Amino acid sequence: ELVDAFQDYARMPTINPQETDVGRILRELSSLYGGVRDGLDVRVDVPEEEMRAVVDPVLLRQALVNVLDNAVWAIPSDGHIAISASAVGTDVVIEVEDTGVGLPTEDTETLVEPFFSTKGRGSGVGLALVHRIVSDHGGTLELRSLDRGGTQVRIVLANALASSVG
């Protein structure tokens, strides 16, 4: 499993950016994760109108699946996951907040290193892949524990709005 994970990480495809409705991806993922477990409430807050961005929809979806998998794992019983997206100038900002156990360390650089894991299961490439996908899009990934408990993952895709690209 570890070798396969390493090969997947090493073979990351180059991004294939295309105009994509980011809100639609988030609504689909919210719907998918909303029924994953009793007691888990998944909410999405995106603008009603399309939020068209120039991104690779397959890789962005993969990054968000990894983030959401971590959020589900971090919530041991009942809890909430809030997914939001907004346009800030020409940037697209995606946030995922959960009511889970929080980050295992404040050293967020360590958290995005390949094969780092505190779960005792999996390969430890989830957040490394997220970081790589976001970076390949020219974006930034921010991770932080919330004062009230839980974690916030913030993805900023710089100059990604379709109206600003061209």
N, C-alpha and C positions, 0 to 999 in steps of 0.2 A: 504494500500500500504506500509506503514511504517512497519507494523508487518511482512508482507511478506518479505520485504527487510531484516529485522533483522533476520528472520528465514533463509533466503538464506545465509546471512553472517555467521551465527552461524553454519550452516550445510555444510560449505565449504568442498567439498570432498578432500580426501588426493590426492596428486599428483600421476599421473601414468606416470612416465617418459618413453619416448621411442624416438628412433632416428627419428628426424623430420627435414625436410628442412624448416628452418626459412624463407628463401627468398621466398619460395612458399606461405607461409601464408601471408607475407607482400604484395606480388603481388596480391593475391586474395582480400585482404582487400582494397588495393589501387583501384582496379577495382570496388569493391562494393561501396566505398565512392566517387569515381570519378564522379558518376552520381547522387549523392544525392541532389544536388541543383545547379541551374544555377549560374555562377559566382564563383563557388568554384573549384579551381584547386588542384587536389591531385596527387602528384608525388611520385614515389618510386625509390630509388637508392640502389640496392642490387647487390652483385657480380653475374655474369652470371652463375658461377658454383654453385652447391648446397652448401648451408651452413648447414651442418648436425650438429644438436645439440641434446643433450639428455634432452628433456623437455616434459611437458605434453601439447600436441598440443591443446587440448580443452581448458584448463585453460589459456594457453598463448594467444590463439585467443580471449578468453573472456576479458582478461586484455587489449589487444590492442583495442578491440571494445569499451571498456569504455574510453580509452584514446582518441580514434578518435571521439567518441560521444561528449566528452568535447571540443575537438578542433573545431568541426563543430559548436557547440553552441556558442563558444567564438568568432566566426567570424560573425559579424552581417550582412555583405553584401558580396561583392566580396572579395576573399582572397585565400590564398594558405596554403596547408598542405604538408609538406615534410616528407616522411618516409624513414629512411635509416637503414641499418644493416651492421655491419662489424665484422670481427674477430680481436681481439686484444690479441695476445698470445693465450691462451686457452679459453678466454672469448668471449661471444657474446654480442655486444653492439647494442642496438636498440634505435634509436632516432626518435622522432616525434616533429616537429617544426610547429607552426602555426603563422599566421599573425593576430591573434585575439586580444582581449582586455588585455591579460596578466593575471597574477595571481592576485586574489583579496587580497592577503596578502603575505608577504615574509616569514611568519611563516609556512614553508612547513610541519612541524609536525602537525599543526592544519588541514591542507588540507587533510591529510590521515587518520584522525580520523573518525570512523564510525558516520554517521548522520550529519556531518558538510557539509553545503551547503550554497552558497550565491546566488543560482539561483532562489530561490523562487518556484522551482518545483523539482520533483524527491525526492529520499529518502536520498541522501547524502552518499550512500555507494559505489559509483563508484570508486573513488580513493582509498578508504579503501580496496576494493576488489583487485584493482591493486597492492597495497602495499603488501597485504597478499599473493597474488599469486607469486609475485616476491620474497618475503622473503621465502616462502615455497620452492622455487627453489634455495635458497641459494644466491640470487642476491640482488642488491640494486636498489632503485628507487630514481632518482634525479629530482626535479622540479625547474625550474627557469624562471623568466621573462627575456625576451631578451631586450637588449638596444634599438633595432630598433622597438620594439613592438612585442607582441605575447609571446608565451610560448614555452619552450623546455622541453620535458619529455625524460629522459634518463634512460633506463633500462640496467643494466649490469648483465648478467647471468654468474657468475664466474665458470670457469672450465667446461663449458657446451658443448664445441665443442666435437663432437663424437669421434674424434681421440684422445682426451685427457682423455676420460672417459673409465674406464675399469678395 
